Amino acid sequence: MNVVEEKIDDLNAVLRVQITPEDYAEKVSKTLNTYRKQANIPGFRPGKIPMGVIQKKYGKSVLAEELNKVVNESLNDFIRSNNLNVLGNPLPKYDEEVKGDFNNPTDFVFTYEIGVAPEFNVDLSAKTKIDYLKVDVSKEMLDKEVENLARRYGSLISAELVGEADMVLGEFSQKDGDIKNTSTVSVEFIADEATKKQFVGQKVGAVITIEPIKVSKGVDDMAAMLAISKEEAEALTGDFDFTITEIKTMIPAAIDQALFDKLFGEGNVNSEEELRERIGGDLERMFGNDSDRIFSQTVSEKLIEATSFNLPEDFLKRWIMATSEKKISQEELDRDFDSYLKSLKWQLIQNKLVKDNGIKVENAEMINYTKGLLANQFAQYGIPAPEDSALEEQAKTVLQNREEADKIYENVYGSKMINFFKNTVKLNEKVLPYDDFIKQAYGQN
């Protein structure tokens, strides 16, 4: 076998795979002999079928299969030994026929086209200035979190009058229909101010005329509230009478040792000051994940814009059309191609950074990361994590699942890349109020 490369330009090449009978004849003969021993053809005893019959029935398909194996092996060996950085996979050249005769097989020539990744440099150093957005965990934010915890672990008691944060139990009754159902309305979450005012100050036995959609969180919630289907809820019009049968108000839990122990285990937090420190740390870690994600996205956009190179676009279009799991139209390809190119460009830039800086994910890092995940799962259920050796065995078992291993690899790899960026560029930290952080991070107005 022999592979000849014909360079079209810096990004495109043609590979001609030349196959002789010495490359395939013995394997074809061996496979046909196996078929002869195992085939069951009417009129012939097993194992006594003439080779001519086997050749006629299976010869072309066996030849094609063996040639395909030889060609793929030859292509892979040539690409690997010549350090070709190909994009996608080699594609059969659609405008050149295979040279060779399947009826009288001798020499064959198969022609493939390849797309070659470009050579380029990435300009990333301490001179590169990147914004790093952080949330200001303010006193007001901590006050709100402490208040929410107190309410979450508080108790409901009966009340005489409806307050702005109360829960109201009552019966919905359709004015011009048969729908009736008992449900609960949380006054605190009623977005329509006029409807909320109808509730505030009312007593048990009061009847309020309302539109159910205005006291729900959407069609699905309204359907559950009225015990009807989603389709019925979507078509629903008109007012309902809501008769108040019970009023419940929330009495927040005391900010004391009993609450601290319930939240964090006995003796781990011993004052409101320590509680705020704990909450503040949790919030900073939570927002830190968002900050890292936004930072990584900012780096990628900056590098994609600043790193200039061309790609073999015509080849990539043919490759996408040929290898897509589902059939895609030319219109769909043209619509999404720019996004595909951007994604590929970022992948090539990352690969370049990884290679130039020796970034890699070690097996020990995968195991340690998985051990951390497992320990967190045990903690969530209030169960002590097993001894380190047992935890490591469990981690290895998890990593035997290819899908789980791929997810964990991506997480570890992503963290290493973010740390690399942080240690390489100049960070311009911007501490923002939460609302401003959301606006900048997600483009919300």
VOGU-3710 file (C-alpha; in Angstrom, 3 decimals, decimal comma):
1> mnvveekidd> 0,000/0,000/0,000  1,157/3,532/-0,650  -0,291/6,982/0,080  0,587/9,978/-2,056  -0,218/13,517/-0,887  -1,028/16,242/-3,382  -1,153/19,678/-1,763  -3,810/21,960/-3,213  -2,915/24,885/-0,951  -1,997/25,428/2,711
11> lnavlrvqit> -5,454/24,311/3,860  -6,441/21,603/1,381  -4,827/18,423/0,090  -5,682/15,210/-1,762  -4,535/11,792/-0,555  -4,365/8,951/-3,108  -4,278/5,511/-1,499  -2,707/2,919/-3,826  -3,642/-0,673/-2,974  -2,154/-3,821/-4,538
21> pedyaekvsk> -3,371/-7,446/-4,242  -0,601/-8,100/-1,690  -2,455/-5,725/0,651  -5,810/-7,507/0,601  -5,838/-10,858/-1,285  -4,803/-13,065/1,652  -7,347/-11,460/4,011  -10,137/-11,800/1,432  -9,264/-15,459/0,838  -9,198/-16,197/4,565
31> tlntyrkqan> -12,589/-14,540/5,120  -14,168/-16,409/2,171  -12,841/-19,714/3,537  -14,508/-18,922/6,861  -17,757/-18,184/5,002  -17,433/-21,493/3,154  -17,209/-23,425/6,424  -20,132/-21,583/8,040  -22,502/-20,824/5,153  -25,808/-22,654/4,822
41> ipgfrpgkip> -26,835/-22,734/1,148  -29,657/-25,031/-0,068  -28,349/-27,891/-2,245  -24,933/-28,052/-0,613  -23,682/-29,821/2,476  -22,197/-27,536/5,138  -18,478/-27,094/4,572  -18,634/-28,609/1,075  -19,848/-25,573/-0,854  -17,706/-24,889/-3,933
51> mgviqkkygk> -15,527/-21,811/-3,556  -16,924/-20,480/-6,833  -20,391/-20,335/-5,290  -19,038/-18,558/-2,185  -17,058/-16,170/-4,387  -20,123/-15,318/-6,463  -22,347/-14,795/-3,427  -19,974/-12,995/-1,041  -16,856/-12,048/-3,021  -17,602/-8,397/-3,809
61> svlaeelnkv> -18,889/-7,533/-0,341  -15,915/-9,192/1,378  -13,512/-7,453/-1,016  -15,157/-4,088/-0,363  -14,986/-4,613/3,392  -11,304/-5,574/3,362  -10,401/-2,716/1,028  -12,198/-0,299/3,340  -10,162/-1,572/6,301  -6,886/-1,292/4,390
71> vneslndfir> -7,704/2,212/3,131  -8,708/3,513/6,576  -5,596/2,016/8,162  -3,402/3,527/5,436  -4,960/6,973/5,807  -4,660/6,955/9,594  -1,041/5,775/9,470  -0,107/8,409/6,892  -1,780/11,240/8,801  -0,185/10,158/12,086
81> snnlnvlgnp> 3,324/9,552/10,728  3,349/12,863/8,827  1,874/14,846/11,756  -0,937/16,207/9,611  -3,327/18,313/11,667  -6,506/17,491/9,751  -9,944/18,966/10,345  -12,743/16,443/10,490  -11,969/13,241/8,593  -10,803/12,448/5,047
91> lpkydeevkg> -13,686/12,543/2,552  -13,894/10,433/-0,612  -13,326/12,836/-3,512  -16,742/13,022/-5,063  -15,533/14,014/-8,551  -13,045/11,143/-8,929  -14,062/7,501/-9,343  -12,246/4,651/-7,620  -9,626/3,211/-9,962  -9,915/-0,581/-10,033
101> dfnnptdfvf> -12,219/-3,420/-11,103  -14,240/-5,236/-8,441  -15,014/-8,031/-10,929  -11,351/-8,617/-11,712  -9,555/-7,136/-8,696  -5,918/-6,139/-9,020  -4,650/-2,646/-8,179  -6,937/0,000/-6,721  -6,559/3,729/-6,150  -8,867/5,533/-3,733
111> tyeigvapef> -8,836/9,329/-3,640  -9,671/11,405/-0,567  -9,629/15,092/0,205  -8,583/16,517/3,547  -8,851/19,884/5,256  -5,701/20,974/7,078  -5,673/23,119/10,205  -3,850/26,432/9,704  -0,625/27,511/11,386  -1,076/30,543/13,670
121> nvdlsaktki> 0,085/32,165/16,895  -2,028/33,221/19,876  -1,167/36,550/21,476  -1,973/36,070/25,147  0,172/37,537/27,927  0,169/39,823/30,947  -0,327/42,685/28,487  -3,774/41,293/27,694  -6,292/43,061/29,935  -9,580/41,263/30,624
131> dylkvdvske> -12,481/42,411/32,816  -13,366/40,050/35,645  -16,845/40,788/36,984  -17,636/40,094/40,639  -20,805/40,541/42,675  -20,710/42,835/45,663  -22,014/40,658/48,512  -23,424/43,651/50,362  -24,946/44,006/53,815  -28,350/44,407/52,144
141> mldkevenla> -27,891/41,114/50,302  -26,888/39,322/53,494  -29,864/40,866/55,331  -32,154/39,470/52,634  -30,575/36,010/52,791  -30,884/35,859/56,579  -34,505/36,977/56,290  -35,202/34,271/53,687  -33,648/31,596/55,904  -35,733/32,736/58,865
151> rrygslisae> -38,901/32,558/56,754  -37,968/29,181/55,234  -37,603/27,656/58,689  -40,423/29,639/60,264  -43,958/28,476/61,092  -47,399/29,244/59,703  -50,122/30,445/62,057  -53,710/31,496/61,440  -54,421/35,188/60,965  -57,584/37,303/61,020
161> lvgeadmvlg> -56,715/39,649/58,140  -54,801/38,971/54,898  -51,346/40,569/54,868  -49,100/41,279/51,892  -46,948/38,169/52,480  -49,666/35,739/53,630  -51,006/32,502/52,181  -54,753/32,325/51,579  -56,723/29,096/51,239  -60,030/29,324/49,425
171> efsqkdgdik> -62,419/28,010/46,769  -62,334/29,103/43,137  -65,778/29,117/41,519  -66,279/29,963/37,833  -68,939/32,654/37,363  -70,219/31,364/34,042  -69,176/27,731/34,217  -68,817/24,587/36,297  -65,188/24,784/37,410  -64,748/24,670/41,194
181> ntstvsvefi> -61,640/23,854/43,164  -60,019/24,586/46,500  -56,484/25,901/46,289  -53,949/28,255/47,864  -52,925/31,744/46,764  -49,616/33,277/47,904  -50,335/36,981/48,146  -46,600/37,767/48,264  -46,124/36,504/44,707  -49,110/38,160/43,040
191> adeatkkqfv> -47,487/40,384/40,393  -50,613/42,372/39,506  -50,835/45,135/42,120  -54,570/45,744/41,655  -55,313/42,060/42,310  -53,009/42,015/45,342  -54,907/44,985/46,833  -58,156/42,998/46,544  -56,733/40,427/48,981  -54,942/42,604/51,532
201> gqkvgaviti> -57,124/43,328/54,579  -59,814/40,716/53,794  -61,235/38,279/56,388  -62,246/34,615/56,265  -65,559/34,366/54,359  -64,801/37,263/52,007  -65,552/36,685/48,320  -63,178/38,272/45,765  -63,798/38,395/42,023  -60,532/37,706/40,177
211> epikvskgvd> -58,949/36,354/37,018  -57,120/33,122/38,003  -54,182/33,868/35,692  -53,409/36,969/37,767  -52,817/34,926/40,937  -50,771/32,168/39,263  -47,270/31,855/37,812  -48,438/30,952/34,323  -50,763/28,597/32,480  -49,338/25,394/33,995
221> dmaamlaisk> -49,654/26,785/37,512  -53,207/27,995/36,815  -54,189/24,563/35,463  -52,965/22,920/38,687  -54,687/25,591/40,798  -58,058/24,922/39,139  -57,549/21,146/38,642  -58,039/21,393/34,861  -55,900/20,439/31,874  -53,370/22,767/30,344
231> eeaealtgdf> -55,443/22,926/27,154  -58,521/23,977/29,154  -56,456/26,568/31,010  -55,130/28,053/27,762  -58,700/28,504/26,487  -60,075/29,808/29,794  -61,696/33,251/29,890  -63,861/35,137/32,381  -63,806/35,836/36,105  -63,950/33,535/39,125
241> dftiteiktm> -65,209/34,103/42,649  -62,620/33,230/45,278  -64,071/32,563/48,747  -61,488/32,834/51,528  -61,654/29,893/53,958  -58,361/30,243/55,825  -55,539/32,792/56,230  -51,998/31,765/57,160  -49,183/34,127/58,060  -45,508/33,239/58,349
251> ipaaidqalf> -43,746/33,758/61,671  -39,998/33,733/60,878  -37,735/31,457/62,887  -35,616/33,116/65,562  -32,015/33,776/64,531  -30,597/31,644/67,341  -28,470/28,574/68,039  -31,321/26,195/67,250  -31,477/27,597/63,700  -27,684/27,554/63,311
261> dklfgegnvn> -27,537/23,881/64,347  -30,401/22,975/62,036  -28,687/24,657/59,070  -25,039/23,674/59,582  -24,882/20,963/62,205  -24,432/21,272/65,932  -21,790/23,761/67,031  -20,485/24,647/63,548  -21,981/28,151/63,625  -22,429/29,912/66,958
271> seeelrerig> -23,546/33,488/66,264  -25,354/35,619/63,747  -21,995/37,096/62,751  -20,674/33,618/61,934  -23,918/32,876/60,085  -23,421/35,928/57,893  -19,809/34,966/57,228  -20,921/31,473/56,210  -23,674/32,787/53,961  -21,336/35,381/52,473
281> gdlermfgnd> -18,763/32,701/51,645  -21,420/30,508/50,033  -22,689/33,426/47,944  -19,168/34,375/46,834  -18,505/30,784/45,713  -21,831/30,634/43,900  -21,297/33,962/42,140  -17,665/32,977/41,568  -18,837/30,222/39,231  -20,794/32,805/37,240
291> sdrifsqtvs> -17,810/35,160/37,260  -15,530/32,424/35,927  -18,003/31,472/33,203  -18,380/35,109/32,075  -14,605/35,600/32,230  -13,979/32,494/30,107  -16,533/33,667/27,555  -14,897/37,120/27,444  -11,463/35,572/26,875  -12,776/33,362/24,069
301> eklieatsfn> -14,466/36,269/22,297  -11,344/38,428/22,592  -9,035/35,707/21,288  -11,356/34,742/18,429  -11,459/38,374/17,355  -7,714/38,943/17,794  -6,429/35,685/16,247  -6,511/35,784/12,470  -6,370/32,666/10,271  -8,309/31,097/7,419
311> lpedflkrwi> -10,085/27,747/7,335  -10,871/25,360/4,433  -14,504/26,425/4,334  -15,578/24,542/1,183  -14,155/21,296/2,544  -15,782/21,861/5,945  -19,168/22,421/4,328  -18,878/19,149/2,408  -17,677/17,361/5,530  -20,599/18,634/7,620
321> matsekkisq> -23,108/17,599/4,958  -21,522/14,147/4,623  -21,174/13,328/8,331  -24,197/14,985/9,949  -26,290/12,481/11,931  -29,460/13,991/10,509  -29,887/15,232/6,988  -29,422/19,000/6,736  -30,330/21,276/3,862  -28,021/23,724/2,151
331> eeldrdfdsy> -30,131/26,524/3,622  -29,627/25,194/7,170  -25,903/24,805/6,563  -25,525/28,352/5,254  -27,545/29,730/8,170  -25,479/28,017/10,870  -22,068/27,912/9,210  -20,683/31,117/10,756  -21,496/29,798/14,235  -19,797/26,520/13,370
341> lkslkwqliq> -16,672/28,349/12,150  -16,556/30,424/15,341  -16,807/27,291/17,468  -14,108/25,524/15,432  -11,839/28,557/15,604  -12,110/28,641/19,392  -11,419/24,896/19,565  -8,242/25,342/17,482  -7,114/28,285/19,633  -7,619/26,231/22,805
351> nklvkdngik> -5,743/23,280/21,290  -2,853/25,610/20,418  -2,730/27,000/23,975  -2,898/23,502/25,453  -0,040/22,260/23,252  2,192/25,317/23,677  1,758/25,455/27,455  1,715/21,746/28,296  -1,782/21,842/29,761  -3,221/18,386/30,380
361> venaeminyt> -5,636/16,595/32,652  -3,996/13,842/34,695  -5,857/10,736/35,845  -5,172/11,643/39,491  -6,934/14,987/38,937  -9,972/13,194/37,523  -10,083/10,893/40,557  -9,696/13,726/43,075  -12,416/15,773/41,369  -14,769/12,780/41,393
371> kgllanqfaq> -14,002/12,129/45,068  -15,045/15,718/45,786  -18,329/15,224/43,944  -19,060/12,039/45,875  -18,180/13,653/49,221  -20,580/16,521/48,454  -23,343/14,044/47,629  -22,856/12,276/50,976  -22,912/15,653/52,753  -26,184/16,642/51,074
381> ygipapedsa> -27,838/13,601/52,625  -26,192/14,178/56,004  -24,074/11,020/55,630  -20,366/11,007/56,547  -18,129/10,286/53,553  -16,350/6,897/53,649  -12,610/6,511/54,258  -10,375/7,973/51,558  -9,445/4,577/50,104  -13,103/3,539/49,792
391> leeqaktvlq> -14,019/6,932/48,331  -11,244/6,550/45,745  -12,546/3,117/44,707  -16,021/4,591/44,269  -14,534/7,409/42,167  -12,759/4,893/39,925  -16,029/3,028/39,470  -17,787/6,251/38,408  -15,026/6,981/35,894  -15,519/3,596/34,244
401> nreeadkiye> -18,756/5,048/32,853  -17,630/6,733/29,624  -20,375/9,354/29,653  -19,683/10,342/33,266  -15,931/10,328/32,643  -16,355/12,665/29,670  -18,399/15,112/31,762  -15,851/15,082/34,565  -12,980/15,519/32,099  -14,691/18,572/30,595
411> nvygskminf> -15,195/20,081/34,059  -11,573/19,516/35,122  -10,272/20,713/31,753  -12,492/23,811/31,909  -11,210/24,666/35,390  -7,584/24,281/34,287  -8,139/26,548/31,303  -9,788/29,225/33,462  -6,886/29,061/35,939  -4,431/29,302/33,043
421> fkntvklnek> -6,191/32,412/31,727  -6,274/33,983/35,203  -2,559/33,363/35,686  -1,643/34,627/32,210  -3,648/37,787/31,549  -4,029/40,970/33,578  -7,332/40,797/35,462  -9,306/44,010/35,705  -11,643/43,221/38,600  -14,983/45,023/38,620
431> vlpyddfikq> -17,118/44,619/41,739  -20,736/45,319/40,836  -24,056/45,430/42,661  -26,009/42,249/41,938  -28,481/43,892/39,525  -25,677/45,531/37,532  -23,778/42,236/37,447  -26,824/40,513/35,941  -27,257/43,272/33,368  -23,642/43,098/32,212
441> aygqn> -23,396/39,330/32,393  -26,624/38,524/30,586  -27,374/41,710/28,673  -30,590/42,326/30,578  -32,112/45,803/30,681
//
